Amino acid sequence: MTVRIALAQCAPALGAFKRNLAMHLETIERARAAGARLVVFPELSLTGYYLKDLANDLACPADDERLAPIADASKGIDVLAGFVERTPDGRIHIASGYWSRGRIIHVHRKVYLPTYGIFDDGRYFAQGERFDTFPSAAGDAGIAICEDIWHMSTPYLYAVRGANVIFYPSASPGRGVAEGGDLGTAESCRLMDQFYAQYLTVYVVFVNRVGNEDGIAFWGGSEILAPDGTVVARAPEFEEHLLFAEIDPALAARERARNPILRDERHELVLRHLAERVDLSERRRD
Protein backbone atom coordinates (compact mmCIF):
# COMPACT_ATOMS: atom_id res chain seq x y z
CA MET A 1 0.00 0.00 0.00
CA THR A 2 1.46 3.33 -1.04
CA VAL A 3 1.76 6.46 1.11
CA ARG A 4 1.23 9.93 -0.32
CA ILE A 5 3.77 12.46 0.95
CA ALA A 6 4.35 16.14 0.21
CA LEU A 7 7.67 17.98 -0.09
CA ALA A 8 7.39 21.68 0.80
CA GLN A 9 10.03 23.45 -1.28
CA CYS A 10 9.60 26.86 0.33
CA ALA A 11 11.43 30.16 0.91
CA PRO A 12 11.56 30.94 4.65
CA ALA A 13 12.07 34.56 5.69
CA LEU A 14 15.27 35.04 7.69
CA GLY A 15 14.52 35.43 11.39
CA ALA A 16 10.75 35.92 10.84
CA PHE A 17 9.41 33.06 12.94
CA LYS A 18 5.75 34.16 12.99
CA ARG A 19 5.66 34.68 9.23
CA ASN A 20 7.32 31.33 8.63
CA LEU A 21 4.96 29.60 11.04
CA ALA A 22 1.96 30.98 9.15
CA MET A 23 3.49 29.69 5.90
CA HIS A 24 3.94 26.25 7.46
CA LEU A 25 0.37 26.05 8.67
CA GLU A 26 -0.99 27.07 5.26
CA THR A 27 1.25 24.53 3.50
CA ILE A 28 0.35 21.76 5.97
CA GLU A 29 -3.34 22.35 5.30
CA ARG A 30 -2.79 22.26 1.52
CA ALA A 31 -0.91 18.98 1.83
CA ARG A 32 -3.56 17.47 4.12
CA ALA A 33 -6.38 18.55 1.79
CA ALA A 34 -4.55 16.85 -1.10
CA GLY A 35 -4.50 13.55 0.76
CA ALA A 36 -0.88 13.50 1.94
CA ARG A 37 -0.09 11.63 5.15
CA LEU A 38 3.19 13.50 5.67
CA VAL A 39 4.63 16.89 4.69
CA VAL A 40 8.40 17.50 4.84
CA PHE A 41 9.99 20.96 5.09
CA PRO A 42 13.65 21.99 4.48
CA GLU A 43 16.42 22.67 6.97
CA LEU A 44 15.63 25.51 9.41
CA SER A 45 12.33 26.07 7.64
CA LEU A 46 10.84 27.96 10.59
CA THR A 47 13.71 30.42 10.95
CA GLY A 48 15.77 30.79 7.78
CA TYR A 49 19.36 29.57 7.45
CA TYR A 50 22.00 32.34 7.79
CA LEU A 51 20.89 33.25 11.31
CA LYS A 52 24.25 34.05 12.89
CA ASP A 53 23.55 35.96 16.14
CA LEU A 54 19.78 35.59 15.64
CA ALA A 55 20.07 31.88 16.37
CA ASN A 56 20.13 32.34 20.14
CA ASP A 57 17.00 34.53 20.09
CA LEU A 58 15.04 32.01 17.99
CA ALA A 59 16.12 28.88 19.87
CA CYS A 60 13.51 27.01 21.88
CA PRO A 61 12.91 23.54 23.35
CA ALA A 62 11.18 21.02 21.09
CA ASP A 63 8.08 21.16 23.32
CA ASP A 64 7.99 24.98 23.45
CA GLU A 65 4.67 26.78 23.18
CA ARG A 66 5.88 28.52 20.01
CA LEU A 67 5.87 25.14 18.27
CA ALA A 68 2.46 24.14 19.61
CA PRO A 69 0.66 25.14 16.36
CA ILE A 70 2.82 22.63 14.46
CA ALA A 71 1.97 19.93 16.98
CA ASP A 72 -1.71 20.78 16.70
CA ALA A 73 -1.58 20.68 12.88
CA SER A 74 0.02 17.22 13.05
CA LYS A 75 -3.26 15.79 14.35
CA GLY A 76 -4.37 15.62 10.72
CA ILE A 77 -1.06 14.92 8.94
CA ASP A 78 2.49 14.11 10.06
CA VAL A 79 4.93 17.05 9.83
CA LEU A 80 8.73 17.22 9.57
CA ALA A 81 10.01 20.78 10.00
CA GLY A 82 13.27 22.56 10.85
CA PHE A 83 13.90 24.81 13.85
CA VAL A 84 16.62 25.94 16.26
CA GLU A 85 16.47 23.77 19.37
CA ARG A 86 17.70 24.80 22.79
CA THR A 87 18.55 21.82 24.98
CA PRO A 88 18.40 21.77 28.81
CA ASP A 89 22.17 22.24 29.00
CA GLY A 90 21.86 25.58 27.17
CA ARG A 91 23.32 24.47 23.85
CA ILE A 92 21.56 25.32 20.60
CA HIS A 93 21.25 22.99 17.62
CA ILE A 94 20.10 22.98 14.03
CA ALA A 95 17.25 20.52 14.42
CA SER A 96 14.46 18.83 12.50
CA GLY A 97 11.43 17.62 14.42
CA TYR A 98 8.85 15.02 13.46
CA TRP A 99 5.34 15.65 14.77
CA SER A 100 2.51 13.10 14.62
CA ARG A 101 -0.94 12.89 16.21
CA GLY A 102 -0.49 16.13 18.08
CA ARG A 103 2.94 15.58 19.60
CA ILE A 104 6.60 15.56 18.71
CA ILE A 105 7.94 12.02 18.48
CA HIS A 106 11.51 12.54 17.23
CA VAL A 107 14.16 15.27 17.01
CA HIS A 108 17.36 15.00 14.99
CA ARG A 109 20.16 17.44 15.78
CA LYS A 110 22.54 18.16 12.91
CA VAL A 111 25.75 16.26 13.55
CA TYR A 112 28.10 17.60 10.87
CA LEU A 113 28.35 21.39 10.96
CA PRO A 114 30.06 22.82 7.87
CA THR A 115 32.46 25.64 8.66
CA TYR A 116 34.14 26.29 5.33
CA GLY A 117 33.52 28.42 2.25
CA ILE A 118 30.18 30.21 2.63
CA PHE A 119 29.13 28.03 5.60
CA ASP A 120 29.58 28.95 9.26
CA ASP A 121 27.39 26.47 11.18
CA GLY A 122 30.11 25.42 13.61
CA ARG A 123 30.50 28.96 14.91
CA TYR A 124 26.93 29.29 16.14
CA PHE A 125 25.61 25.78 16.82
CA ALA A 126 26.51 22.70 18.85
CA GLN A 127 26.97 19.32 17.18
CA GLY A 128 24.39 16.58 17.45
CA GLU A 129 25.62 13.22 18.72
CA ARG A 130 23.27 10.52 17.41
CA PHE A 131 21.70 8.95 14.32
CA ASP A 132 18.52 7.33 15.61
CA THR A 133 15.69 5.80 13.59
CA PHE A 134 11.99 6.31 14.35
CA PRO A 135 8.61 5.21 12.96
CA SER A 136 7.22 7.60 10.33
CA ALA A 137 4.21 7.59 8.04
CA ALA A 138 6.53 6.23 5.35
CA GLY A 139 8.03 3.48 7.51
CA ASP A 140 11.12 3.30 9.72
CA ALA A 141 13.13 6.44 9.02
CA GLY A 142 16.19 8.51 9.78
CA ILE A 143 16.86 12.22 9.30
CA ALA A 144 20.07 13.62 7.80
CA ILE A 145 20.21 17.41 7.80
CA CYS A 146 22.10 18.77 4.79
CA GLU A 147 25.83 18.25 5.54
CA ASP A 148 25.01 15.08 7.49
CA ILE A 149 24.31 13.12 4.32
CA TRP A 150 27.55 14.19 2.63
CA HIS A 151 29.27 11.90 5.15
CA MET A 152 28.67 8.38 3.82
CA SER A 153 28.59 6.87 7.31
CA THR A 154 25.28 8.66 7.97
CA PRO A 155 23.02 6.87 5.46
CA TYR A 156 24.96 3.65 6.08
CA LEU A 157 24.18 3.79 9.81
CA TYR A 158 20.51 4.41 9.12
CA ALA A 159 20.29 1.60 6.57
CA VAL A 160 21.92 -1.01 8.80
CA ARG A 161 19.56 0.03 11.62
CA GLY A 162 16.63 -0.89 9.39
CA ALA A 163 15.48 2.46 7.99
CA ASN A 164 13.68 2.23 4.67
CA VAL A 165 13.54 6.00 4.17
CA ILE A 166 16.06 8.78 4.84
CA PHE A 167 14.64 12.29 5.07
CA TYR A 168 17.19 14.82 3.88
CA PRO A 169 16.07 18.41 4.66
CA SER A 170 18.52 20.89 3.26
CA ALA A 171 19.44 24.54 2.77
CA SER A 172 21.71 24.02 -0.22
CA PRO A 173 22.94 27.10 -2.09
CA GLY A 174 23.36 26.92 -5.85
CA ARG A 175 27.05 26.92 -6.75
CA GLY A 176 29.21 26.09 -9.74
CA VAL A 177 28.51 24.93 -13.27
CA ALA A 178 28.86 21.28 -14.21
CA GLU A 179 29.92 19.93 -17.59
CA GLY A 180 27.03 20.46 -20.00
CA GLY A 181 25.89 23.66 -18.28
CA ASP A 182 23.87 22.19 -15.40
CA LEU A 183 24.14 23.65 -11.91
CA GLY A 184 27.09 22.00 -10.21
CA THR A 185 25.36 21.63 -6.85
CA ALA A 186 22.35 19.97 -8.49
CA GLU A 187 24.46 17.44 -10.36
CA SER A 188 26.39 16.50 -7.21
CA CYS A 189 23.25 16.12 -5.09
CA ARG A 190 21.43 14.04 -7.67
CA LEU A 191 24.33 11.66 -8.16
CA MET A 192 24.65 11.23 -4.40
CA ASP A 193 20.90 10.72 -3.88
CA GLN A 194 20.76 8.04 -6.57
CA PHE A 195 23.83 6.22 -5.25
CA TYR A 196 22.60 6.06 -1.66
CA ALA A 197 19.08 5.05 -2.68
CA GLN A 198 20.17 2.24 -4.99
CA TYR A 199 23.08 0.78 -3.03
CA LEU A 200 21.54 1.10 0.43
CA THR A 201 18.07 0.17 -0.92
CA VAL A 202 16.29 3.07 0.82
CA TYR A 203 14.04 5.92 -0.21
CA VAL A 204 15.97 9.20 -0.20
CA VAL A 205 13.66 12.17 0.36
CA PHE A 206 15.60 15.36 -0.42
CA VAL A 207 13.78 18.60 0.47
CA ASN A 208 15.71 21.74 -0.38
CA ARG A 209 14.67 25.35 0.12
CA VAL A 210 14.59 28.24 -2.35
CA GLY A 211 14.85 32.03 -1.99
CA ASN A 212 17.76 34.33 -1.17
CA GLU A 213 19.64 35.30 1.99
CA ASP A 214 22.64 37.64 2.18
CA GLY A 215 23.16 37.38 -1.59
CA ILE A 216 23.05 33.56 -1.54
CA ALA A 217 20.47 31.80 -3.75
CA PHE A 218 19.06 28.42 -2.72
CA TRP A 219 18.29 26.21 -5.70
CA GLY A 220 15.46 23.85 -4.70
CA GLY A 221 15.33 20.78 -6.93
CA SER A 222 13.76 18.65 -4.18
CA GLU A 223 13.33 15.01 -5.15
CA ILE A 224 12.47 11.50 -4.04
CA LEU A 225 14.61 8.54 -5.09
CA ALA A 226 13.26 4.98 -4.78
CA PRO A 227 15.26 2.02 -3.37
CA ASP A 228 16.03 0.91 -6.94
CA GLY A 229 17.60 4.30 -7.74
CA THR A 230 14.77 5.62 -9.91
CA VAL A 231 13.42 9.16 -9.55
CA VAL A 232 9.90 9.08 -8.10
CA ALA A 233 9.32 12.84 -8.29
CA ARG A 234 11.36 16.03 -8.68
CA ALA A 235 10.52 19.69 -8.09
CA PRO A 236 11.67 22.58 -10.33
CA GLU A 237 14.70 24.66 -9.45
CA PHE A 238 14.65 28.17 -7.90
CA GLU A 239 10.89 28.39 -7.27
CA GLU A 240 8.53 27.47 -4.47
CA HIS A 241 6.68 24.24 -5.09
CA LEU A 242 4.61 21.71 -3.15
CA LEU A 243 5.60 18.35 -4.60
CA PHE A 244 3.43 15.25 -4.10
CA ALA A 245 4.50 11.65 -4.57
CA GLU A 246 3.39 8.13 -3.76
CA ILE A 247 5.92 5.88 -2.08
CA ASP A 248 5.69 2.19 -1.26
CA PRO A 249 7.18 1.33 2.17
CA ALA A 250 7.41 -2.35 1.14
CA LEU A 251 9.61 -1.61 -1.87
CA ALA A 252 12.77 -1.42 0.24
CA ALA A 253 12.26 -4.99 1.47
CA ARG A 254 11.68 -6.23 -2.08
CA GLU A 255 14.79 -4.48 -3.35
CA ARG A 256 16.86 -5.84 -0.47
CA ALA A 257 15.78 -9.37 -1.37
CA ARG A 258 16.77 -8.76 -5.00
CA ASN A 259 19.95 -6.84 -4.19
CA PRO A 260 21.15 -8.16 -0.77
CA ILE A 261 24.09 -5.82 -0.22
CA LEU A 262 22.95 -4.87 3.27
CA ARG A 263 22.32 -8.51 4.17
CA ASP A 264 25.89 -9.37 3.32
CA GLU A 265 27.50 -6.45 5.18
CA ARG A 266 30.19 -7.65 7.60
CA HIS A 267 29.51 -5.36 10.54
CA GLU A 268 32.12 -6.98 12.73
CA LEU A 269 34.77 -6.27 10.10
CA VAL A 270 33.70 -2.62 9.85
CA LEU A 271 33.80 -2.30 13.63
CA ARG A 272 37.24 -3.88 13.83
CA HIS A 273 38.69 -1.47 11.30
CA LEU A 274 37.05 1.51 12.99
CA ALA A 275 38.40 0.36 16.34
CA GLU A 276 41.90 0.27 14.87
CA ARG A 277 41.40 3.69 13.33
CA VAL A 278 40.52 5.35 16.65
CA ASP A 279 42.70 3.00 18.70
CA LEU A 280 39.82 1.65 20.81
CA SER A 281 41.72 -1.52 21.62
CA GLU A 282 44.47 0.48 23.36
CA ARG A 283 41.90 2.53 25.29
CA ARG A 284 40.19 -0.61 26.57
CA ARG A 285 43.51 -1.94 27.93
CA ASP A 286 44.01 1.35 29.76
C-alpha positions as CSV (number, residue, x, y, z in Angstrom):
1,M,0.0,0.0,0.0
2,T,1.5,3.3,-1.0
3,V,1.8,6.5,1.1
4,R,1.2,9.9,-0.3
5,I,3.8,12.5,1.0
6,A,4.3,16.1,0.2
7,L,7.7,18.0,-0.1
8,A,7.4,21.7,0.8
9,Q,10.0,23.5,-1.3
10,C,9.6,26.9,0.3
11,A,11.4,30.2,0.9
12,P,11.6,30.9,4.7
13,A,12.1,34.6,5.7
14,L,15.3,35.0,7.7
15,G,14.5,35.4,11.4
16,A,10.8,35.9,10.8
17,F,9.4,33.1,12.9
18,K,5.7,34.2,13.0
19,R,5.7,34.7,9.2
20,N,7.3,31.3,8.6
21,L,5.0,29.6,11.0
22,A,2.0,31.0,9.2
23,M,3.5,29.7,5.9
24,H,3.9,26.3,7.5
25,L,0.4,26.0,8.7
26,E,-1.0,27.1,5.3
27,T,1.2,24.5,3.5
28,I,0.4,21.8,6.0
29,E,-3.3,22.4,5.3
30,R,-2.8,22.3,1.5
31,A,-0.9,19.0,1.8
32,R,-3.6,17.5,4.1
33,A,-6.4,18.6,1.8
34,A,-4.5,16.9,-1.1
35,G,-4.5,13.5,0.8
36,A,-0.9,13.5,1.9
37,R,-0.1,11.6,5.1
38,L,3.2,13.5,5.7
39,V,4.6,16.9,4.7
40,V,8.4,17.5,4.8
41,F,10.0,21.0,5.1
42,P,13.6,22.0,4.5
43,E,16.4,22.7,7.0
44,L,15.6,25.5,9.4
45,S,12.3,26.1,7.6
46,L,10.8,28.0,10.6
47,T,13.7,30.4,10.9
48,G,15.8,30.8,7.8
49,Y,19.4,29.6,7.5
50,Y,22.0,32.3,7.8
51,L,20.9,33.3,11.3
52,K,24.2,34.1,12.9
53,D,23.5,36.0,16.1
54,L,19.8,35.6,15.6
55,A,20.1,31.9,16.4
56,N,20.1,32.3,20.1
57,D,17.0,34.5,20.1
58,L,15.0,32.0,18.0
59,A,16.1,28.9,19.9
60,C,13.5,27.0,21.9
61,P,12.9,23.5,23.3
62,A,11.2,21.0,21.1
63,D,8.1,21.2,23.3
64,D,8.0,25.0,23.4
65,E,4.7,26.8,23.2
66,R,5.9,28.5,20.0
67,L,5.9,25.1,18.3
68,A,2.5,24.1,19.6
69,P,0.7,25.1,16.4
70,I,2.8,22.6,14.5
71,A,2.0,19.9,17.0
72,D,-1.7,20.8,16.7
73,A,-1.6,20.7,12.9
74,S,0.0,17.2,13.1
75,K,-3.3,15.8,14.4
76,G,-4.4,15.6,10.7
77,I,-1.1,14.9,8.9
78,D,2.5,14.1,10.1
79,V,4.9,17.0,9.8
80,L,8.7,17.2,9.6
81,A,10.0,20.8,10.0
82,G,13.3,22.6,10.9
83,F,13.9,24.8,13.8
84,V,16.6,25.9,16.3
85,E,16.5,23.8,19.4
86,R,17.7,24.8,22.8
87,T,18.5,21.8,25.0
88,P,18.4,21.8,28.8
89,D,22.2,22.2,29.0
90,G,21.9,25.6,27.2
91,R,23.3,24.5,23.8
92,I,21.6,25.3,20.6
93,H,21.3,23.0,17.6
94,I,20.1,23.0,14.0
95,A,17.2,20.5,14.4
96,S,14.5,18.8,12.5
97,G,11.4,17.6,14.4
98,Y,8.8,15.0,13.5
99,W,5.3,15.6,14.8
100,S,2.5,13.1,14.6
101,R,-0.9,12.9,16.2
102,G,-0.5,16.1,18.1
103,R,2.9,15.6,19.6
104,I,6.6,15.6,18.7
105,I,7.9,12.0,18.5
106,H,11.5,12.5,17.2
107,V,14.2,15.3,17.0
108,H,17.4,15.0,15.0
109,R,20.2,17.4,15.8
110,K,22.5,18.2,12.9
111,V,25.8,16.3,13.6
112,Y,28.1,17.6,10.9
113,L,28.4,21.4,11.0
114,P,30.1,22.8,7.9
115,T,32.5,25.6,8.7
116,Y,34.1,26.3,5.3
117,G,33.5,28.4,2.3
118,I,30.2,30.2,2.6
119,F,29.1,28.0,5.6
120,D,29.6,28.9,9.3
121,D,27.4,26.5,11.2
122,G,30.1,25.4,13.6
123,R,30.5,29.0,14.9
124,Y,26.9,29.3,16.1
125,F,25.6,25.8,16.8
126,A,26.5,22.7,18.8
127,Q,27.0,19.3,17.2
128,G,24.4,16.6,17.5
129,E,25.6,13.2,18.7
130,R,23.3,10.5,17.4
131,F,21.7,8.9,14.3
132,D,18.5,7.3,15.6
133,T,15.7,5.8,13.6
134,F,12.0,6.3,14.3
135,P,8.6,5.2,13.0
136,S,7.2,7.6,10.3
137,A,4.2,7.6,8.0
138,A,6.5,6.2,5.3
139,G,8.0,3.5,7.5
140,D,11.1,3.3,9.7
141,A,13.1,6.4,9.0
142,G,16.2,8.5,9.8
143,I,16.9,12.2,9.3
144,A,20.1,13.6,7.8
145,I,20.2,17.4,7.8
146,C,22.1,18.8,4.8
147,E,25.8,18.2,5.5
148,D,25.0,15.1,7.5
149,I,24.3,13.1,4.3
150,W,27.5,14.2,2.6
151,H,29.3,11.9,5.2
152,M,28.7,8.4,3.8
153,S,28.6,6.9,7.3
154,T,25.3,8.7,8.0
155,P,23.0,6.9,5.5
156,Y,25.0,3.7,6.1
157,L,24.2,3.8,9.8
158,Y,20.5,4.4,9.1
159,A,20.3,1.6,6.6
160,V,21.9,-1.0,8.8
161,R,19.6,0.0,11.6
162,G,16.6,-0.9,9.4
163,A,15.5,2.5,8.0
164,N,13.7,2.2,4.7
165,V,13.5,6.0,4.2
166,I,16.1,8.8,4.8
167,F,14.6,12.3,5.1
168,Y,17.2,14.8,3.9
169,P,16.1,18.4,4.7
170,S,18.5,20.9,3.3
171,A,19.4,24.5,2.8
172,S,21.7,24.0,-0.2
173,P,22.9,27.1,-2.1
174,G,23.4,26.9,-5.9
175,R,27.1,26.9,-6.7
176,G,29.2,26.1,-9.7
177,V,28.5,24.9,-13.3
178,A,28.9,21.3,-14.2
179,E,29.9,19.9,-17.6
180,G,27.0,20.5,-20.0
181,G,25.9,23.7,-18.3
182,D,23.9,22.2,-15.4
183,L,24.1,23.6,-11.9
184,G,27.1,22.0,-10.2
185,T,25.4,21.6,-6.9
186,A,22.4,20.0,-8.5
187,E,24.5,17.4,-10.4
188,S,26.4,16.5,-7.2
189,C,23.3,16.1,-5.1
190,R,21.4,14.0,-7.7
191,L,24.3,11.7,-8.2
192,M,24.6,11.2,-4.4
193,D,20.9,10.7,-3.9
194,Q,20.8,8.0,-6.6
195,F,23.8,6.2,-5.2
196,Y,22.6,6.1,-1.7
197,A,19.1,5.0,-2.7
198,Q,20.2,2.2,-5.0
199,Y,23.1,0.8,-3.0
200,L,21.5,1.1,0.4
201,T,18.1,0.2,-0.9
202,V,16.3,3.1,0.8
203,Y,14.0,5.9,-0.2
204,V,16.0,9.2,-0.2
205,V,13.7,12.2,0.4
206,F,15.6,15.4,-0.4
207,V,13.8,18.6,0.5
208,N,15.7,21.7,-0.4
209,R,14.7,25.3,0.1
210,V,14.6,28.2,-2.3
211,G,14.8,32.0,-2.0
212,N,17.8,34.3,-1.2
213,E,19.6,35.3,2.0
214,D,22.6,37.6,2.2
215,G,23.2,37.4,-1.6
216,I,23.1,33.6,-1.5
217,A,20.5,31.8,-3.7
218,F,19.1,28.4,-2.7
219,W,18.3,26.2,-5.7
220,G,15.5,23.8,-4.7
221,G,15.3,20.8,-6.9
222,S,13.8,18.7,-4.2
223,E,13.3,15.0,-5.1
224,I,12.5,11.5,-4.0
225,L,14.6,8.5,-5.1
226,A,13.3,5.0,-4.8
227,P,15.3,2.0,-3.4
228,D,16.0,0.9,-6.9
229,G,17.6,4.3,-7.7
230,T,14.8,5.6,-9.9
231,V,13.4,9.2,-9.6
232,V,9.9,9.1,-8.1
233,A,9.3,12.8,-8.3
234,R,11.4,16.0,-8.7
235,A,10.5,19.7,-8.1
236,P,11.7,22.6,-10.3
237,E,14.7,24.7,-9.5
238,F,14.6,28.2,-7.9
239,E,10.9,28.4,-7.3
240,E,8.5,27.5,-4.5
241,H,6.7,24.2,-5.1
242,L,4.6,21.7,-3.2
243,L,5.6,18.3,-4.6
244,F,3.4,15.3,-4.1
245,A,4.5,11.7,-4.6
246,E,3.4,8.1,-3.8
247,I,5.9,5.9,-2.1
248,D,5.7,2.2,-1.3
249,P,7.2,1.3,2.2
250,A,7.4,-2.4,1.1
251,L,9.6,-1.6,-1.9
252,A,12.8,-1.4,0.2
253,A,12.3,-5.0,1.5
254,R,11.7,-6.2,-2.1
255,E,14.8,-4.5,-3.4
256,R,16.9,-5.8,-0.5
257,A,15.8,-9.4,-1.4
258,R,16.8,-8.8,-5.0
259,N,19.9,-6.8,-4.2
260,P,21.1,-8.2,-0.8
261,I,24.1,-5.8,-0.2
262,L,22.9,-4.9,3.3
263,R,22.3,-8.5,4.2
264,D,25.9,-9.4,3.3
265,E,27.5,-6.5,5.2
266,R,30.2,-7.7,7.6
267,H,29.5,-5.4,10.5
268,E,32.1,-7.0,12.7
269,L,34.8,-6.3,10.1
270,V,33.7,-2.6,9.8
271,L,33.8,-2.3,13.6
272,R,37.2,-3.9,13.8
273,H,38.7,-1.5,11.3
274,L,37.1,1.5,13.0
275,A,38.4,0.4,16.3
276,E,41.9,0.3,14.9
277,R,41.4,3.7,13.3
278,V,40.5,5.4,16.6
279,D,42.7,3.0,18.7
280,L,39.8,1.7,20.8
281,S,41.7,-1.5,21.6
282,E,44.5,0.5,23.4
283,R,41.9,2.5,25.3
284,R,40.2,-0.6,26.6
285,R,43.5,-1.9,27.9
286,D,44.0,1.3,29.8
